[in-house]
Amino acid sequence: MIGLVLAVCGSAGAVAVALRGFARVRRAAPPGDERLRSVLAAQDDEALTRVLIDALPEHGADIAEAAVAGAARIGVQLLNEALADLDRDLRVGLELGRPAARIAFAVGTLGAVLEAIAGLSGEAPASWMFGVPAFLLGAAGAVVCFEVNRRSGAKADEARAGWDRFAAEVGRKLTRTPP
């Protein structure tokens, strides 16, 4: 019975870790098309500043300040730093799924082995009744973790493409020549 409990807890914990990675990827989602249109429509520095602060809360004010001061190169560098931070968040979110799947599978296998040992020692004659479900729970947890990781990868690719579009438009606005 202890092997089954171990498999349930371990698999649930591994799936929770994988889901946490997916949530981290979702938090790094790019601004929507509406914000992209507002960057395109921004005619003055104040409008661009509001859009940047809204899209990049940690770095937007610095980027906008550089743009207003006429230091476009500094603004582009700050934008690149902000995008590097977002990319790091995306990579961390993606790195959680595979190890979580391995852990879920290992815990399920360990639970099955513990039940088999209990059956061989004579303590629990029907140990296969708990050993097989323990193994299957670990395998199911691993499959769920792999699927969450696959979806995280697709979401991360989508987020990178969106941030690239946003950064390209902001870069054009930062490097525009004054009339």
N, C-alpha and C positions, 0 to 999 in steps of 0.2 A: 504494500500500500504506500510505503514511503517513496518508492520510485515514481509512482503515478503522481503523487503530490509534488514531487520535485519537478517532474516534467511539466505539469500544469503551471507552476509558478515560474519556472525558467522560460518556458515558451511565451507566457504572457509578458514577462519582463522584456524578452527580446523583441517581441512585436511592439511593445510600448516604445522601446528605443528606436526602432525603425520608423515608427509613426512620428516620433519627435524630430527625426531627421527630415521627414517629409514636411512637417510643419515649418521647419526652419527654411526649407526651400520655398515654401509658399509665401513666407513673410518677405522674401527677397523678390517678390513679384515686381515687374516693371510698372511704370505708370501706364494707365490706359490710353486709348486713342484720344480721349477727350483732352488729357493733359498734353499729349503730343501736338494736337491741334492748337492748344493754347500757347505752346512754345512757338509754333509757326505764326500765330496771330499776334504775338507780343511785339508791339511797335516801340515801346519805351522800356527803359531799364527797370522801372518799378514793376511792370507786368512780368518781365522775365524773372525778377527777384522773387516775386510771389510764387511763380511756378516752380522755381528751383528749390525754394525753402519747403514748399509743399511736397515735392517729389523726393528730395534728399534732405531730410531734417537735420542730419548731423553735419553735412558739408555744404548745403545749399547757400547759406548766408555768406560763407567765405567765397564761394564761386561767384556769386552775384556781386559781392564787394569788389572782387578783382575785375569783373566785367565793367562795373561802373567807373572804376579808377582808370580804365583803359589798358589794363594789364591782361590782355587776352591770353598770352602764353601761360601766365600764372593761373588764370581761370581754367584753361584746358588741363594743366597739370593737376589742379585740385579736382577737376572732374574725373581725370584718370585715377586719382587716388580713391575717390569715392567708388568708382566702378571696381577697382581692385578689392576694396572691402566687401562689396556685394559678391564678387566672384569667390572670395574666401568663404563667405557664408554659404554659398551654393555648394562649394566643394565639401565643406564640413558636413552639410546635410546629406550629401551623397555618400560620404564615407561611413555612415552609420549602418546602412542596410545590410551589406555583406557580412560584416562581423556578427551582427545580430542574428542573421540566418545561421551562421556556423554555430553560434552559441545555442540557439534553439535546438538544432539537430543534435548537438553534443549532449545537451541536457536530457533530451528524449532518449538517446541511446544509453546514457548513464542510468536513467531511471529503469530502463528495460533490463540492464545488467544487474542492477541492485535487486530487482524482483526475481531474476533468475538465480542469483546467489541465495536469496532467501528461500527459494524453492528447493535448491540443492541441499541446503543445510537442514531441510525438513521442517523449518518454522512455518512455512506457508505452502501447503501442498499444491494449491491452484495458483501458483505465481504467474503463470502465463496469462491469467485473466487480468492482471494488472500490468504485466510487462509489455504485452502487445499494445494496449492503449497508450502506455507511456511513450513507446517508440513512435506510434502514429501521431501522437500529439506533438512530439518534437519535430517530426517530419512536416506536419501541417504548419507549425509555427515557422519553420524554415521557408516553406513555400510562400507563406504570407509575407515574410520579410523580403524575400526576393521580389515579389510582386510590388510591394511598397517601394523598394529600391528602383525597380524599373520605372514606375510612375514618377518617382522623384527625378530620375534622369531625364525623362521627357519634359517634365515641368521646368527643370533647370535649363534645358536647351531652349525652351520657349521663353523663359525669363531672360536669358542672355541675349537672344535675338531682339526682344523688346527693349532692353536696356541699350543695346547697340543703336537701334533706331533713335531712341531718345537722346543718346549722347551725340549722335551725328547731327541732329537738329540743334541741340544746345551749342555744340562746337561751331556750327555755321553762324549762329547768332552771336557767339562770343567773338568770332574773328571777322565779323562784318566790318566793312569800312564805313565810317560815319559820312552822312551826306554833305 
